[in-house]
Amino acid sequence: MHLNFFVGSLIGGVALGHATLPAVAFDTLQVPTSRGNVPLYVPSTIEPGTSLPLVVSLHGYTGNGTEHENYFNLRSQVDGQQFMLCVPEGTQNFSGDRFWNATDVCCGFGVDDSGYLRGLIETIIAEQPVDLDSIHVTGHSNGGFMSYRMACDHADLVASVASLAGATYYYPSSCTPDQPVHVLQVHGTQDDVVQYGDSCFGFICIPGALRTVRTWADYGQCADLEQPAGTLDLVGNLAGAETDVLRIDQDCETGGSAELWTINGGNHGPSFNGNFRRELVAWLLEHRRGERPPCPADLDGNRLVDGGDLSLLISSWDEANAALDLDGDGSIGGGDLAELLADWGSCDEPG
């Protein structure tokens, strides 16, 4: 039996209660993809010239986008906190259960979900005013595992991830992010599906919540200093401020940090109150990427040197256009073309 499917079968089948959502202000767009349209929720009013953060929110194993969004209810924050929210769905296995092909233990195989989600984000970037320094991925359970996979594979694109009851790779060498990413792990101490501590099923091991954040702190070259940072009241059926906050964010490389929210007494699908969605979105939006390297050949500002930039250059050929004069000789010509072609591709691709 494949490892991913085995662990996925353990993670699946968790029933979550969903209340009727209150009326909130947002507009719903549709993003075309190879798997059909994906809903994109945007603020009802966007100031002209404003770029907005993008949050991608991922369901758990056997779940779907509608159920997941009814649980997280991040739509209620879209207008107030001014961001765009995308809620895609994984593919279905032979049993009809939806999954994300995330880490080596959870929860599917044979599908390039990492590439699909990157393509989805890039499609949104091409069509909407996305703040390229504020792209975030969050998810529950299998969706949390997939959030870490996106941080591993696409650190050039993703500024921060937040996982509820997911985990990163057990062996740090299995993930090689090319730059730091901010991570938040949210986990209940009484989770009997994905355990709060390290766990193994035979030779299949899943890192616990603390090991997960320590691993990402190491990726970010953070100092070995774990600092308690107060408490939060996130769960309606647990008394008081039940969640302890722990931060590892000292002397990290720019763009990196790690944080753990431990829900004392929390299970795999906590009954969150209204604070959770507000605090989760606020954390994501506060954790932007670090300073990005300059990219002078990116003439249209999309962090990609491609045909769009080439068209701009050619449209001003032989003209004096300081904004497009890459070689500084006073006019647009062969030297500028050579500069552009030398930088062809992603501005954030490691050299």
C-alpha positions in Angstrom: 0.0 0.0 0.0 1.3 3.5 -0.9 2.4 5.5 2.1 0.4 8.6 1.2 -2.9 6.6 0.8 -2.3 4.7 4.0 -1.9 7.9 6.1 -4.6 9.6 4.1 -7.1 6.9 5.1 -6.2 7.6 8.7 -6.6 11.3 8.3 -9.9 11.1 6.4 -13.4 10.8 7.7 -13.3 13.5 10.3 -16.8 15.1 10.6 -17.0 18.9 11.2 -20.0 20.9 12.1 -20.7 23.9 10.0 -23.0 26.8 11.0 -24.8 28.9 8.5 -22.5 31.8 7.4 -23.6 35.4 8.1 -24.0 37.8 5.2 -20.7 39.5 4.5 -19.5 41.8 1.7 -17.4 40.3 -1.1 -17.5 39.5 -4.8 -17.0 36.1 -6.3 -15.0 35.6 -9.4 -14.1 32.4 -11.3 -10.5 31.4 -12.2 -10.3 29.0 -15.1 -7.9 26.1 -14.6 -7.3 22.7 -16.1 -9.6 21.2 -13.4 -12.4 23.7 -14.0 -13.2 27.0 -12.5 -12.0 27.9 -9.0 -13.8 30.5 -6.9 -11.9 33.7 -6.0 -13.4 35.9 -3.4 -12.4 39.6 -3.6 -13.4 42.7 -1.6 -16.5 44.4 -2.8 -14.5 47.6 -3.3 -10.9 47.8 -4.4 -9.2 51.2 -4.6 -7.8 51.8 -8.1 -4.0 51.1 -8.3 -4.1 49.0 -5.1 -2.5 45.5 -5.0 -4.0 43.0 -2.6 -2.7 40.0 -0.7 -3.7 36.6 -1.9 -4.6 33.7 0.4 -5.0 30.2 -0.9 -7.0 28.0 1.5 -6.9 24.1 1.2 -9.4 21.5 2.4 -8.5 18.3 4.2 -8.5 14.7 2.9 -12.1 13.6 1.9 -13.2 17.2 2.1 -14.0 19.8 -0.5 -13.7 23.6 -1.0 -17.2 24.4 0.1 -17.1 22.4 3.4 -13.6 23.7 4.1 -14.6 27.4 3.6 -17.7 26.9 5.7 -15.4 25.7 8.5 -12.6 28.3 8.2 -15.0 31.1 7.0 -12.2 33.3 5.7 -14.7 35.0 3.3 -16.0 36.9 6.3 -12.6 38.7 6.5 -12.1 39.5 2.8 -13.7 42.9 2.8 -12.5 44.0 6.3 -8.9 42.9 5.9 -8.7 43.6 2.2 -7.3 40.5 0.6 -8.3 38.0 -2.1 -9.2 34.4 -1.1 -8.9 31.4 -3.4 -10.4 28.0 -2.4 -9.5 25.3 -4.8 -10.2 21.5 -4.7 -8.0 18.5 -4.9 -8.6 15.6 -7.3 -10.6 12.5 -6.4 -9.1 9.1 -5.8 -10.7 5.8 -6.8 -13.0 6.0 -3.8 -14.2 9.4 -4.8 -12.4 11.2 -1.9 -10.6 14.4 -2.7 -7.0 14.8 -1.6 -3.8 16.8 -2.1 -0.6 15.0 -3.1 1.4 16.8 -0.4 4.3 15.2 1.6 5.7 11.7 1.3 3.1 10.4 3.9 0.0 12.5 3.1 -2.3 11.9 1.3 -2.2 10.9 -2.4 0.0 10.1 -5.3 0.3 10.4 -9.1 -0.9 14.0 -9.2 1.2 17.2 -9.5 -0.8 19.3 -7.0 2.3 21.5 -6.3 2.5 22.5 -10.0 -1.2 22.9 -10.3 -1.4 25.3 -7.3 1.5 27.3 -8.5 -0.2 27.6 -11.9 -3.4 28.7 -10.2 -1.6 31.4 -8.3 0.2 32.6 -11.5 -3.1 32.7 -13.3 -4.6 34.9 -10.6 -1.4 37.1 -10.7 -1.9 37.6 -14.4 -5.6 38.6 -14.0 -5.8 40.4 -10.7 -3.9 43.1 -8.8 -1.9 40.7 -6.5 0.7 42.0 -4.0 3.6 39.8 -5.0 5.1 40.1 -1.5 2.0 38.9 0.2 1.0 35.5 -1.2 0.0 33.0 1.5 -1.2 29.3 1.7 -3.2 27.8 4.6 -5.0 24.5 5.1 -6.5 22.0 7.4 -5.1 18.5 7.9 -4.1 17.2 4.4 -4.4 20.9 3.3 -1.9 21.8 6.1 0.5 19.2 4.7 0.0 20.7 1.3 0.7 24.2 2.6 4.2 23.0 3.7 4.7 21.3 0.4 4.1 24.7 -1.3 6.6 26.4 1.0 9.1 23.7 0.2 8.7 23.9 -3.6 7.7 27.5 -4.2 9.5 29.6 -1.6 10.1 32.2 -4.4 6.4 32.7 -4.6 4.9 32.0 -1.1 5.6 34.5 1.7 4.0 32.5 4.6 2.0 29.4 5.3 -0.4 28.4 8.1 -1.2 24.8 8.9 -4.1 23.5 11.1 -3.4 19.9 12.2 -0.9 19.3 9.3 2.8 18.7 9.4 6.0 19.2 7.4 8.3 16.4 6.2 9.8 14.3 9.0 13.3 14.4 7.5 14.5 18.0 6.9 16.5 17.0 3.9 13.2 16.1 2.1 12.5 19.8 1.7 14.8 22.3 0.2 13.3 25.8 0.1 15.5 28.2 -1.8 14.7 31.0 0.6 13.1 31.5 4.0 9.3 31.3 4.5 7.2 32.3 7.5 5.3 29.4 9.0 2.5 29.0 11.6 1.5 25.6 13.0 -1.9 25.5 14.8 -2.5 22.2 16.6 -4.6 20.7 19.3 -3.0 18.7 22.1 -5.8 16.1 21.9 -5.7 15.6 18.2 -6.0 11.8 17.7 -5.7 11.9 13.9 -2.5 13.9 13.3 -1.0 13.8 16.8 0.4 16.9 18.5 3.7 15.1 19.2 5.9 13.0 16.9 4.2 9.8 15.7 5.0 6.7 13.7 3.0 4.0 12.1 5.6 1.3 11.6 8.2 3.0 9.4 5.9 6.0 8.5 6.7 8.9 10.7 5.0 12.3 11.0 6.7 15.2 12.9 4.8 16.7 15.7 3.9 20.4 16.0 7.0 21.5 17.8 9.3 19.5 15.5 7.6 21.1 12.5 8.2 24.7 13.6 11.7 24.0 14.7 12.5 22.5 11.3 11.3 25.6 9.6 13.1 27.9 12.0 16.2 26.0 11.0 15.5 26.5 7.3 15.2 30.3 8.1 18.5 30.3 10.1 16.7 31.6 13.2 18.4 31.7 16.5 17.7 28.8 18.9 15.4 30.9 21.1 11.8 29.8 21.7 9.8 32.7 23.2 6.3 32.3 24.8 4.2 35.1 23.4 0.9 35.1 25.3 -2.4 33.3 24.8 -5.4 33.4 22.4 -9.0 32.5 22.8 -9.8 30.7 19.6 -12.1 27.8 20.5 -15.7 28.2 21.6 -16.1 25.1 23.6 -12.9 25.4 25.6 -12.8 27.7 28.5 -10.7 30.9 28.5 -7.7 31.7 26.4 -6.9 28.0 25.7 -4.2 28.6 23.0 -0.5 29.2 23.9 1.6 31.1 21.4 5.3 30.2 20.9 7.6 32.2 18.6 11.0 31.4 17.0 11.7 34.7 15.2 15.0 36.0 16.4 17.9 36.7 14.1 16.2 34.8 11.2 17.1 35.5 7.6 14.8 38.1 6.0 11.5 36.5 5.3 11.7 33.6 7.7 10.2 32.9 11.1 8.2 30.1 12.9 5.3 30.2 15.2 3.2 27.6 17.1 -0.3 28.0 18.4 -0.9 25.1 20.8 -4.7 24.5 21.5 -4.7 22.9 24.9 -7.5 20.3 24.8 -8.1 20.9 21.1 -8.9 18.0 18.7 -8.4 17.5 15.0 -11.3 19.9 14.1 -11.7 22.4 16.8 -15.0 24.3 17.1 -13.5 27.8 16.5 -15.1 31.0 17.6 -14.9 34.2 15.5 -11.4 35.1 16.8 -9.8 32.3 14.8 -10.5 33.5 11.3 -9.6 37.1 12.2 -6.3 36.1 14.0 -5.3 33.7 11.2 -5.8 36.1 8.4 -4.1 38.9 10.4 -1.1 36.6 11.0 -0.8 35.7 7.3 -1.0 39.3 6.1 1.5 40.5 8.7 4.1 37.9 7.5 5.1 39.2 4.1 8.1 38.1 2.2 11.4 39.8 2.7 13.1 42.3 0.5 13.0 41.1 -3.1 16.1 41.4 -5.4 16.0 44.2 -8.0 14.9 43.1 -11.5 15.5 46.0 -14.0 14.5 43.9 -17.0 11.0 43.3 -15.6 9.5 46.3 -17.4 5.9 45.5 -16.6 6.4 44.7 -12.9 5.1 41.2 -12.7 8.5 39.7 -11.4 8.9 37.8 -14.7 11.0 38.8 -17.7 9.1 37.4 -20.6 7.2 38.3 -23.8 5.4 41.2 -22.2 8.6 43.0 -21.4 10.0 42.2 -24.9 6.9 43.7 -26.5 7.3 46.9 -24.4 11.0 47.1 -25.5 10.2 46.6 -29.2 7.4 49.2 -29.1 9.9 51.8 -28.2 12.7 50.7 -30.5 15.1 53.6 -31.4 13.3 55.9 -29.1 14.7 57.8 -26.0 12.7 56.2 -23.2 14.5 56.3 -19.9 12.1 53.8 -18.2 13.1 51.1 -20.8 16.7 52.1 -21.4 18.4 49.1 -19.7 21.9 49.7 -20.9 21.8 53.5 -20.2 23.0 54.6 -23.7 20.1 57.0 -24.2 17.9 55.0 -26.7 16.3 51.6 -27.0 18.3 49.2 -29.1 20.3 46.0 -29.3 22.1 46.6 -26.0 18.8 46.8 -24.1 17.6 43.6 -25.9 20.7 41.8 -24.8 20.2 42.9 -21.2 16.6 41.7 -21.3 17.4 38.3 -22.8 20.1 37.7 -20.3 17.6 38.1 -17.5 14.8 36.1 -19.2 12.6 34.1 -16.7 11.5 34.6 -13.2 13.1 37.5 -11.2 13.1 35.2 -8.2 14.7 32.2 -9.7 17.9 31.4 -7.7 21.1 32.3 -9.6 
